[in-house]
Amino acid sequence: MEQKRCISSLTLAELTDELKALGQPGFRAKQIFHWVHQKLVTEFSAMTDQPKTLLAKLEETFYIAAPQIERRQEAKDGTVKYLLRMADGNCIETVVMRYHYGNTVCVSTQVGCRMGCRFCASTQAGRVRNLEAGEICSEIYTAQKDIGERISHIVLMGIGEPLDNFDEVMRFLENITSPEGVNIGMRNISLSTCGLVPKIDQLAEKKLQLTLSISLHAPTNQIRSSMMPVNDAYPVEQLIQTVRRYQETTGRRVSFEYSMVRGVNDSDICAKQLADLIRGMGAHVNLIPINPVDGSPYSATDAANVRRFQQKLESLGVNATVRRRLGSEISAACGQLRRDEMNGKA
């Protein structure tokens, strides 16, 4: 028996082609896309304006991504973290963060991750598979329905490396920004990468209006390679050169994420090296006090040291802010809930 395909992964153009192949008029595609991506139905039977014969055919061929909420944790600050079980039984994590400008959802793009960053829980068990575009969309739809509020911003910063799942992430971006769907503006979307140089160039060609965030975390090859194995393939100098090229191609500013690790990358010397590295880019540095992760050799820099590092960067002409720490009491470090579930602690 042929395996069912995820209809919520199809773009509107792809869905139109599928329905034409079934002998259906083109307008049916837009109607079905509305049902899936605007009205957020999870059953074909809910599509009340569609012929029953068509719904039966769709049911036979496709499914709508609709993860189950396996665990839900809510912090005092309103942050909600979900452990979601996908149709094949694998679990991922999704987080809703509340800000004054709206609700931001942090989505996963893979089940697990193969990048091997040593401060991250997501990568400790490796990568199982890529998520499909519809599955990534379903994280947002599940969270939006659960909290009963609109999601206005997205960060692709959960489990997985987005650019390691390039094609599905691009399809996801097309669907989630579609006026026929939930219509979240591309400028309200941030994509975070650990620095896959060829994929950054590929992304630049698309000239999307999203914000690219580079997980830099260290100003030198020696320190970065000790934290992030990807640096062995794409050293700091090559990465920064690629980011400068990305800025020239897209006209978009880039931000750098910098996780503060005690005694590793938090010295005044590191601040000076970082400022020298990104000088002239007009880039923003987001300093991140790391959440504790079991099995990681790293511990967080204290708040006073983070502030000192920030002031040093600003004195050197670098715009730097400290990320607001949300949900620390609910296993906020990405991948912890999934790892606990895998280890039978959930």
Secondary structure, DSSP 8 states (H G I E B T S, - for coil): ----EEGGGS-HHHHHHHHHHTT--THHHHHHHHHHHTS--SSGGG-TTS-HHHHHHHHHHEE----EEEEEEE-TTS-EEEEEE-TTS-EEEEEEEEETTEEEEEE--EEE-SS--TT-STTTT-EEEE--HHHHHHHHHHHHHHHTS-EEEEEE-SSS-GGGGHHHHHHHHHHHT-TTTT---GGGEEEEES--HHHHHHHHHHT-SSEEEEE---SSHHHHHHH-THHHHS-HHHHHHHHHHHHHHH---EEEEEEEBTTTS-SHHHHHHHHHHHTTS--EEEEEE----TT-S--B--HHHHHHHHHHHHHTT-EEEE-----GGGT-STTHHHHHHHTT--
